[in-house]
Each structure stands twice: as C-alpha cells, then as structure tokens.
C-alpha cells in the first residue's frame, strides 16, 4: 500500500481533520505502543499500520 492510499483511507474513515490528530496522539498496542506517525517513522509498512488501525478502532470490514 502506498502512503497516499493509507492517508486517504485514514481521511475516509476519520475525516480530514481528525485523521491527522488521531495519527499523532493515539497510541495503539496493535502498533507496539506507538502512534501511527511513530510506526511509520520506525519503518513499518503502511499496510501493516493500516491493519493495526483497523483492529484498534474496529474499522468495518468493507473499508479495510
């Protein structure tokens, strides 16, 4: 998954403004105790980060 696709999915699910806030502030056990930005900076693949977000906030299956 490309980063542009990842950020579009985040915006589609959370809304434009909240997606960035969520990515900066929400620490998830699914990402090893990291935020989205920290996981991406640590070298996690965008698809793996998206999967973690999906598990953490129960994204509907059809949006995964």
PyMOL Python script that loads the backbone (N, CA, C, O; Angstrom):
from pymol import cmd

cmd.read_pdbstr("""\
ATOM      1  N   UNK A   1       0.846  -1.171   0.000  1.00  0.00           N
ATOM      2  CA  UNK A   1       0.000   0.000   0.000  1.00  0.00           C
ATOM      3  C   UNK A   1       0.897   1.242   0.000  1.00  0.00           C
ATOM      4  O   UNK A   1       1.869   1.322   0.751  1.00  0.00           O
ATOM      5  N   UNK A   2       0.560   2.180  -0.835  1.00  0.00           N
ATOM      6  CA  UNK A   2       1.303   3.440  -0.880  1.00  0.00           C
ATOM      7  C   UNK A   2       0.835   4.354   0.243  1.00  0.00           C
ATOM      8  O   UNK A   2      -0.299   4.251   0.709  1.00  0.00           O
ATOM      9  N   UNK A   3       1.717   5.245   0.670  1.00  0.00           N
ATOM     10  CA  UNK A   3       1.356   6.180   1.743  1.00  0.00           C
ATOM     11  C   UNK A   3       0.170   7.051   1.367  1.00  0.00           C
ATOM     12  O   UNK A   3      -0.654   7.380   2.219  1.00  0.00           O
ATOM     13  N   UNK A   4       0.078   7.426   0.100  1.00  0.00           N
ATOM     14  CA  UNK A   4      -1.070   8.246  -0.310  1.00  0.00           C
ATOM     15  C   UNK A   4      -2.378   7.479  -0.126  1.00  0.00           C
ATOM     16  O   UNK A   4      -3.388   8.056   0.277  1.00  0.00           O
ATOM     17  N   UNK A   5      -2.360   6.180  -0.421  1.00  0.00           N
ATOM     18  CA  UNK A   5      -3.548   5.350  -0.204  1.00  0.00           C
ATOM     19  C   UNK A   5      -3.860   5.235   1.287  1.00  0.00           C
ATOM     20  O   UNK A   5      -5.017   5.316   1.699  1.00  0.00           O
ATOM     21  N   UNK A   6      -2.822   5.048   2.078  1.00  0.00           N
ATOM     22  CA  UNK A   6      -3.002   4.954   3.525  1.00  0.00           C
ATOM     23  C   UNK A   6      -3.669   6.214   4.072  1.00  0.00           C
ATOM     24  O   UNK A   6      -4.656   6.128   4.802  1.00  0.00           O
ATOM     25  N   UNK A   7      -3.133   7.381   3.722  1.00  0.00           N
ATOM     26  CA  UNK A   7      -3.682   8.632   4.253  1.00  0.00           C
ATOM     27  C   UNK A   7      -5.086   8.898   3.727  1.00  0.00           C
ATOM     28  O   UNK A   7      -5.897   9.509   4.423  1.00  0.00           O
ATOM     29  N   UNK A   8      -5.385   8.452   2.521  1.00  0.00           N
ATOM     30  CA  UNK A   8      -6.748   8.596   2.009  1.00  0.00           C
ATOM     31  C   UNK A   8      -7.716   7.729   2.808  1.00  0.00           C
ATOM     32  O   UNK A   8      -8.825   8.158   3.126  1.00  0.00           O
ATOM     33  N   UNK A   9      -7.297   6.518   3.129  1.00  0.00           N
ATOM     34  CA  UNK A   9      -8.149   5.643   3.949  1.00  0.00           C
ATOM     35  C   UNK A   9      -8.355   6.229   5.341  1.00  0.00           C
ATOM     36  O   UNK A   9      -9.453   6.165   5.893  1.00  0.00           O
ATOM     37  N   UNK A  10      -7.297   6.799   5.901  1.00  0.00           N
ATOM     38  CA  UNK A  10      -7.429   7.447   7.219  1.00  0.00           C
ATOM     39  C   UNK A  10      -8.436   8.592   7.135  1.00  0.00           C
ATOM     40  O   UNK A  10      -9.303   8.718   7.999  1.00  0.00           O
ATOM     41  N   UNK A  11      -8.328   9.422   6.105  1.00  0.00           N
ATOM     42  CA  UNK A  11      -9.250  10.558   5.943  1.00  0.00           C
ATOM     43  C   UNK A  11     -10.677  10.079   5.695  1.00  0.00           C
ATOM     44  O   UNK A  11     -11.631  10.666   6.206  1.00  0.00           O
ATOM     45  N   UNK A  12     -10.818   9.025   4.920  1.00  0.00           N
ATOM     46  CA  UNK A  12     -12.159   8.490   4.650  1.00  0.00           C
ATOM     47  C   UNK A  12     -12.814   7.975   5.926  1.00  0.00           C
ATOM     48  O   UNK A  12     -14.017   8.143   6.126  1.00  0.00           O
ATOM     49  N   UNK A  13     -12.026   7.354   6.778  1.00  0.00           N
ATOM     50  CA  UNK A  13     -12.602   6.780   7.999  1.00  0.00           C
ATOM     51  C   UNK A  13     -12.792   7.820   9.107  1.00  0.00           C
ATOM     52  O   UNK A  13     -13.842   7.852   9.748  1.00  0.00           O
ATOM     53  N   UNK A  14     -11.791   8.664   9.334  1.00  0.00           N
ATOM     54  CA  UNK A  14     -11.822   9.582  10.469  1.00  0.00           C
ATOM     55  C   UNK A  14     -12.248  11.000  10.111  1.00  0.00           C
ATOM     56  O   UNK A  14     -12.616  11.782  10.988  1.00  0.00           O
ATOM     57  N   UNK A  15     -12.199  11.332   8.826  1.00  0.00           N
ATOM     58  CA  UNK A  15     -12.399  12.713   8.406  1.00  0.00           C
ATOM     59  C   UNK A  15     -11.045  13.384   8.262  1.00  0.00           C
ATOM     60  O   UNK A  15     -10.077  12.998   8.917  1.00  0.00           O
ATOM     61  N   UNK A  16     -10.983  14.385   7.407  1.00  0.00           N
ATOM     62  CA  UNK A  16      -9.699  15.049   7.101  1.00  0.00           C
ATOM     63  C   UNK A  16      -8.987  15.568   8.347  1.00  0.00           C
ATOM     64  O   UNK A  16      -7.811  15.272   8.558  1.00  0.00           O
ATOM     65  N   UNK A  17      -9.681  16.326   9.157  1.00  0.00           N
ATOM     66  CA  UNK A  17      -9.040  16.980  10.306  1.00  0.00           C
ATOM     67  C   UNK A  17      -8.676  15.981  11.402  1.00  0.00           C
ATOM     68  O   UNK A  17      -7.586  16.062  11.969  1.00  0.00           O
ATOM     69  N   UNK A  18      -9.565  15.047  11.708  1.00  0.00           N
ATOM     70  CA  UNK A  18      -9.313  14.142  12.821  1.00  0.00           C
ATOM     71  C   UNK A  18      -8.284  13.068  12.486  1.00  0.00           C
ATOM     72  O   UNK A  18      -7.622  12.561  13.392  1.00  0.00           O
ATOM     73  N   UNK A  19      -8.130  12.709  11.231  1.00  0.00           N
ATOM     74  CA  UNK A  19      -7.170  11.671  10.852  1.00  0.00           C
ATOM     75  C   UNK A  19      -5.765  12.032  11.308  1.00  0.00           C
ATOM     76  O   UNK A  19      -5.054  11.189  11.854  1.00  0.00           O
ATOM     77  N   UNK A  20      -5.362  13.267  11.090  1.00  0.00           N
ATOM     78  CA  UNK A  20      -4.021  13.696  11.495  1.00  0.00           C
ATOM     79  C   UNK A  20      -3.887  13.706  13.010  1.00  0.00           C
ATOM     80  O   UNK A  20      -2.871  13.263  13.545  1.00  0.00           O
ATOM     81  N   UNK A  21      -4.888  14.199  13.697  1.00  0.00           N
ATOM     82  CA  UNK A  21      -4.867  14.236  15.156  1.00  0.00           C
ATOM     83  C   UNK A  21      -4.788  12.824  15.729  1.00  0.00           C
ATOM     84  O   UNK A  21      -3.995  12.558  16.632  1.00  0.00           O
ATOM     85  N   UNK A  22      -5.607  11.928  15.204  1.00  0.00           N
ATOM     86  CA  UNK A  22      -5.583  10.540  15.649  1.00  0.00           C
ATOM     87  C   UNK A  22      -4.196   9.940  15.423  1.00  0.00           C
ATOM     88  O   UNK A  22      -3.650   9.280  16.308  1.00  0.00           O
ATOM     89  N   UNK A  23      -3.634  10.168  14.249  1.00  0.00           N
ATOM     90  CA  UNK A  23      -2.336   9.601  13.900  1.00  0.00           C
ATOM     91  C   UNK A  23      -1.216  10.109  14.797  1.00  0.00           C
ATOM     92  O   UNK A  23      -0.251   9.386  15.044  1.00  0.00           O
ATOM     93  N   UNK A  24      -1.326  11.327  15.284  1.00  0.00           N
ATOM     94  CA  UNK A  24      -0.299  11.904  16.154  1.00  0.00           C
ATOM     95  C   UNK A  24      -0.461  11.513  17.622  1.00  0.00           C
ATOM     96  O   UNK A  24       0.527  11.345  18.337  1.00  0.00           O
ATOM     97  N   UNK A  25      -1.704  11.369  18.065  1.00  0.00           N
ATOM     98  CA  UNK A  25      -1.962  11.283  19.500  1.00  0.00           C
ATOM     99  C   UNK A  25      -2.370   9.913  20.028  1.00  0.00           C
ATOM    100  O   UNK A  25      -2.180   9.639  21.213  1.00  0.00           O
ATOM    101  N   UNK A  26      -2.914   9.064  19.203  1.00  0.00           N
ATOM    102  CA  UNK A  26      -3.465   7.794  19.682  1.00  0.00           C
ATOM    103  C   UNK A  26      -2.391   6.706  19.674  1.00  0.00           C
ATOM    104  O   UNK A  26      -1.930   6.285  18.613  1.00  0.00           O
ATOM    105  N   UNK A  27      -2.001   6.260  20.857  1.00  0.00           N
ATOM    106  CA  UNK A  27      -1.014   5.184  20.994  1.00  0.00           C
ATOM    107  C   UNK A  27      -1.766   3.860  20.988  1.00  0.00           C
ATOM    108  O   UNK A  27      -2.733   3.683  21.729  1.00  0.00           O
ATOM    109  N   UNK A  28      -1.319   2.935  20.151  1.00  0.00           N
ATOM    110  CA  UNK A  28      -2.030   1.668  19.982  1.00  0.00           C
ATOM    111  C   UNK A  28      -1.133   0.476  20.299  1.00  0.00           C
ATOM    112  O   UNK A  28       0.014   0.410  19.856  1.00  0.00           O
ATOM    113  N   UNK A  29      -1.666  -0.449  21.061  1.00  0.00           N
ATOM    114  CA  UNK A  29      -0.923  -1.684  21.336  1.00  0.00           C
ATOM    115  C   UNK A  29      -0.702  -2.462  20.044  1.00  0.00           C
ATOM    116  O   UNK A  29       0.297  -3.167  19.905  1.00  0.00           O
ATOM    117  N   UNK A  30      -1.631  -2.337  19.100  1.00  0.00           N
ATOM    118  CA  UNK A  30      -1.504  -3.016  17.799  1.00  0.00           C
ATOM    119  C   UNK A  30      -0.285  -2.539  17.012  1.00  0.00           C
ATOM    120  O   UNK A  30       0.178  -3.223  16.100  1.00  0.00           O
ATOM    121  N   UNK A  31       0.221  -1.384  17.364  1.00  0.00           N
ATOM    122  CA  UNK A  31       1.421  -0.849  16.704  1.00  0.00           C
ATOM    123  C   UNK A  31       2.619  -0.869  17.649  1.00  0.00           C
ATOM    124  O   UNK A  31       3.556  -0.086  17.496  1.00  0.00           O
ATOM    125  N   UNK A  32       2.579  -1.753  18.603  1.00  0.00           N
ATOM    126  CA  UNK A  32       3.705  -1.880  19.532  1.00  0.00           C
ATOM    127  C   UNK A  32       3.836  -0.707  20.476  1.00  0.00           C
ATOM    128  O   UNK A  32       4.946  -0.339  20.859  1.00  0.00           O
ATOM    129  N   UNK A  33       2.718  -0.116  20.855  1.00  0.00           N
ATOM    130  CA  UNK A  33       2.760   1.026  21.763  1.00  0.00           C
ATOM    131  C   UNK A  33       3.196   2.309  21.078  1.00  0.00           C
ATOM    132  O   UNK A  33       3.775   3.195  21.707  1.00  0.00           O
ATOM    133  N   UNK A  34       2.918   2.400  19.799  1.00  0.00           N
ATOM    134  CA  UNK A  34       3.294   3.574  19.009  1.00  0.00           C
ATOM    135  C   UNK A  34       2.053   4.266  18.454  1.00  0.00           C
ATOM    136  O   UNK A  34       0.965   3.693  18.412  1.00  0.00           O
ATOM    137  N   UNK A  35       2.246   5.497  18.036  1.00  0.00           N
ATOM    138  CA  UNK A  35       1.234   6.186  17.255  1.00  0.00           C
ATOM    139  C   UNK A  35       1.432   5.802  15.787  1.00  0.00           C
ATOM    140  O   UNK A  35       2.414   5.146  15.438  1.00  0.00           O
ATOM    141  N   UNK A  36       0.511   6.208  14.945  1.00  0.00           N
ATOM    142  CA  UNK A  36       0.657   5.955  13.506  1.00  0.00           C
ATOM    143  C   UNK A  36       1.948   6.583  12.987  1.00  0.00           C
ATOM    144  O   UNK A  36       2.720   5.927  12.287  1.00  0.00           O
ATOM    145  N   UNK A  37       2.183   7.836  13.323  1.00  0.00           N
ATOM    146  CA  UNK A  37       3.399   8.512  12.843  1.00  0.00           C
ATOM    147  C   UNK A  37       4.657   7.821  13.341  1.00  0.00           C
ATOM    148  O   UNK A  37       5.617   7.667  12.586  1.00  0.00           O
ATOM    149  N   UNK A  38       4.667   7.403  14.599  1.00  0.00           N
ATOM    150  CA  UNK A  38       5.839   6.719  15.142  1.00  0.00           C
ATOM    151  C   UNK A  38       6.079   5.391  14.450  1.00  0.00           C
ATOM    152  O   UNK A  38       7.222   5.036  14.160  1.00  0.00           O
ATOM    153  N   UNK A  39       5.008   4.654  14.183  1.00  0.00           N
ATOM    154  CA  UNK A  39       5.152   3.367  13.489  1.00  0.00           C
ATOM    155  C   UNK A  39       5.695   3.571  12.077  1.00  0.00           C
ATOM    156  O   UNK A  39       6.593   2.849  11.645  1.00  0.00           O
ATOM    157  N   UNK A  40       5.156   4.545  11.366  1.00  0.00           N
ATOM    158  CA  UNK A  40       5.647   4.814  10.014  1.00  0.00           C
ATOM    159  C   UNK A  40       7.102   5.270  10.046  1.00  0.00           C
ATOM    160  O   UNK A  40       7.905   4.837   9.220  1.00  0.00           O
ATOM    161  N   UNK A  41       7.444   6.139  10.991  1.00  0.00           N
ATOM    162  CA  UNK A  41       8.832   6.603  11.123  1.00  0.00           C
ATOM    163  C   UNK A  41       9.788   5.472  11.495  1.00  0.00           C
ATOM    164  O   UNK A  41      10.966   5.503  11.140  1.00  0.00           O
ATOM    165  N   UNK A  42       9.271   4.473  12.215  1.00  0.00           N
ATOM    166  CA  UNK A  42      10.096   3.332  12.617  1.00  0.00           C
ATOM    167  C   UNK A  42      10.267   2.316  11.489  1.00  0.00           C
ATOM    168  O   UNK A  42      10.961   1.312  11.651  1.00  0.00           O
ATOM    169  N   UNK A  43       9.632   2.579  10.346  1.00  0.00           N
ATOM    170  CA  UNK A  43       9.818   1.712   9.193  1.00  0.00           C
ATOM    171  C   UNK A  43       8.716   0.698   8.953  1.00  0.00           C
ATOM    172  O   UNK A  43       8.849  -0.160   8.080  1.00  0.00           O
ATOM    173  N   UNK A  44       7.625   0.781   9.714  1.00  0.00           N
ATOM    174  CA  UNK A  44       6.503  -0.128   9.473  1.00  0.00           C
ATOM    175  C   UNK A  44       5.916   0.153   8.092  1.00  0.00           C
ATOM    176  O   UNK A  44       5.844   1.306   7.666  1.00  0.00           O
ATOM    177  N   UNK A  45       5.505  -0.882   7.409  1.00  0.00           N
ATOM    178  CA  UNK A  45       4.839  -0.727   6.115  1.00  0.00           C
ATOM    179  C   UNK A  45       3.460  -0.108   6.330  1.00  0.00           C
ATOM    180  O   UNK A  45       2.785  -0.401   7.317  1.00  0.00           O
ATOM    181  N   UNK A  46       3.057   0.739   5.411  1.00  0.00           N
ATOM    182  CA  UNK A  46       1.768   1.424   5.527  1.00  0.00           C
ATOM    183  C   UNK A  46       0.617   0.427   5.654  1.00  0.00           C
ATOM    184  O   UNK A  46      -0.327   0.669   6.406  1.00  0.00           O
ATOM    185  N   UNK A  47       0.683  -0.679   4.936  1.00  0.00           N
ATOM    186  CA  UNK A  47      -0.405  -1.666   5.021  1.00  0.00           C
ATOM    187  C   UNK A  47      -0.485  -2.287   6.410  1.00  0.00           C
ATOM    188  O   UNK A  47      -1.580  -2.584   6.888  1.00  0.00           O
ATOM    189  N   UNK A  48       0.658  -2.488   7.066  1.00  0.00           N
ATOM    190  CA  UNK A  48       0.649  -3.049   8.409  1.00  0.00           C
ATOM    191  C   UNK A  48       0.126  -2.042   9.430  1.00  0.00           C
ATOM    192  O   UNK A  48      -0.557  -2.412  10.385  1.00  0.00           O
ATOM    193  N   UNK A  49       0.447  -0.784   9.225  1.00  0.00           N
ATOM    194  CA  UNK A  49      -0.077   0.264  10.102  1.00  0.00           C
ATOM    195  C   UNK A  49      -1.593   0.358   9.921  1.00  0.00           C
ATOM    196  O   UNK A  49      -2.331   0.460  10.901  1.00  0.00           O
ATOM    197  N   UNK A  50      -2.053   0.323   8.680  1.00  0.00           N
ATOM    198  CA  UNK A  50      -3.494   0.379   8.432  1.00  0.00           C
ATOM    199  C   UNK A  50      -4.198  -0.803   9.082  1.00  0.00           C
ATOM    200  O   UNK A  50      -5.261  -0.632   9.679  1.00  0.00           O
ATOM    201  N   UNK A  51      -3.629  -1.989   8.978  1.00  0.00           N
ATOM    202  CA  UNK A  51      -4.221  -3.165   9.624  1.00  0.00           C
ATOM    203  C   UNK A  51      -4.306  -2.974  11.140  1.00  0.00           C
ATOM    204  O   UNK A  51      -5.295  -3.356  11.765  1.00  0.00           O
ATOM    205  N   UNK A  52      -3.270  -2.385  11.719  1.00  0.00           N
ATOM    206  CA  UNK A  52      -3.287  -2.103  13.153  1.00  0.00           C
ATOM    207  C   UNK A  52      -4.373  -1.116  13.525  1.00  0.00           C
ATOM    208  O   UNK A  52      -5.072  -1.297  14.522  1.00  0.00           O
ATOM    209  N   UNK A  53      -4.517  -0.071  12.725  1.00  0.00           N
ATOM    210  CA  UNK A  53      -5.581   0.911  12.959  1.00  0.00           C
ATOM    211  C   UNK A  53      -6.936   0.224  12.852  1.00  0.00           C
ATOM    212  O   UNK A  53      -7.816   0.459  13.681  1.00  0.00           O
ATOM    213  N   UNK A  54      -7.111  -0.609  11.855  1.00  0.00           N
ATOM    214  CA  UNK A  54      -8.390  -1.309  11.658  1.00  0.00           C
ATOM    215  C   UNK A  54      -8.746  -2.152  12.872  1.00  0.00           C
ATOM    216  O   UNK A  54      -9.899  -2.164  13.302  1.00  0.00           O
ATOM    217  N   UNK A  55      -7.768  -2.856  13.427  1.00  0.00           N
ATOM    218  CA  UNK A  55      -8.023  -3.672  14.613  1.00  0.00           C
ATOM    219  C   UNK A  55      -8.301  -2.802  15.839  1.00  0.00           C
ATOM    220  O   UNK A  55      -9.167  -3.127  16.652  1.00  0.00           O
ATOM    221  N   UNK A  56      -7.574  -1.712  15.966  1.00  0.00           N
ATOM    222  CA  UNK A  56      -7.688  -0.863  17.157  1.00  0.00           C
ATOM    223  C   UNK A  56      -9.033  -0.165  17.254  1.00  0.00           C
ATOM    224  O   UNK A  56      -9.587  -0.027  18.344  1.00  0.00           O
ATOM    225  N   UNK A  57      -9.562   0.275  16.120  1.00  0.00           N
ATOM    226  CA  UNK A  57     -10.802   1.064  16.155  1.00  0.00           C
ATOM    227  C   UNK A  57     -11.967   0.362  15.480  1.00  0.00           C
ATOM    228  O   UNK A  57     -13.018   0.962  15.250  1.00  0.00           O
ATOM    229  N   UNK A  58     -11.776  -0.907  15.165  1.00  0.00           N
ATOM    230  CA  UNK A  58     -12.850  -1.715  14.596  1.00  0.00           C
ATOM    231  C   UNK A  58     -13.414  -1.125  13.304  1.00  0.00           C
ATOM    232  O   UNK A  58     -14.621  -0.928  13.165  1.00  0.00           O
ATOM    233  N   UNK A  59     -12.516  -0.851  12.371  1.00  0.00           N
ATOM    234  CA  UNK A  59     -12.927  -0.353  11.049  1.00  0.00           C
ATOM    235  C   UNK A  59     -13.766  -1.436  10.375  1.00  0.00           C
ATOM    236  O   UNK A  59     -13.364  -2.600  10.374  1.00  0.00           O
ATOM    237  N   UNK A  60     -14.913  -1.088   9.805  1.00  0.00           N
ATOM    238  CA  UNK A  60     -15.744  -2.089   9.133  1.00  0.00           C
ATOM    239  C   UNK A  60     -14.965  -2.842   8.052  1.00  0.00           C
ATOM    240  O   UNK A  60     -14.114  -2.273   7.369  1.00  0.00           O
ATOM    241  N   UNK A  61     -15.270  -4.108   7.916  1.00  0.00           N
ATOM    242  CA  UNK A  61     -14.536  -4.975   7.008  1.00  0.00           C
ATOM    243  C   UNK A  61     -14.488  -4.428   5.583  1.00  0.00           C
ATOM    244  O   UNK A  61     -13.460  -4.550   4.917  1.00  0.00           O
ATOM    245  N   UNK A  62     -15.570  -3.833   5.106  1.00  0.00           N
ATOM    246  CA  UNK A  62     -15.608  -3.338   3.725  1.00  0.00           C
ATOM    247  C   UNK A  62     -14.730  -2.111   3.500  1.00  0.00           C
ATOM    248  O   UNK A  62     -14.519  -1.713   2.355  1.00  0.00           O
ATOM    249  N   UNK A  63     -14.214  -1.503   4.567  1.00  0.00           N
ATOM    250  CA  UNK A  63     -13.304  -0.364   4.434  1.00  0.00           C
ATOM    251  C   UNK A  63     -11.845  -0.753   4.647  1.00  0.00           C
ATOM    252  O   UNK A  63     -10.948   0.085   4.554  1.00  0.00           O
ATOM    253  N   UNK A  64     -11.623  -2.010   4.928  1.00  0.00           N
ATOM    254  CA  UNK A  64     -10.255  -2.473   5.165  1.00  0.00           C
ATOM    255  C   UNK A  64      -9.619  -2.734   3.855  1.00  0.00           C
ATOM    256  O   UNK A  64      -8.456  -3.135   3.802  1.00  0.00           O
TER     257      UNK A  64
END
""", "prot")
cmd.dss("prot")
cmd.show_as("cartoon", "prot")
cmd.util.cbc("prot")
cmd.orient("prot")
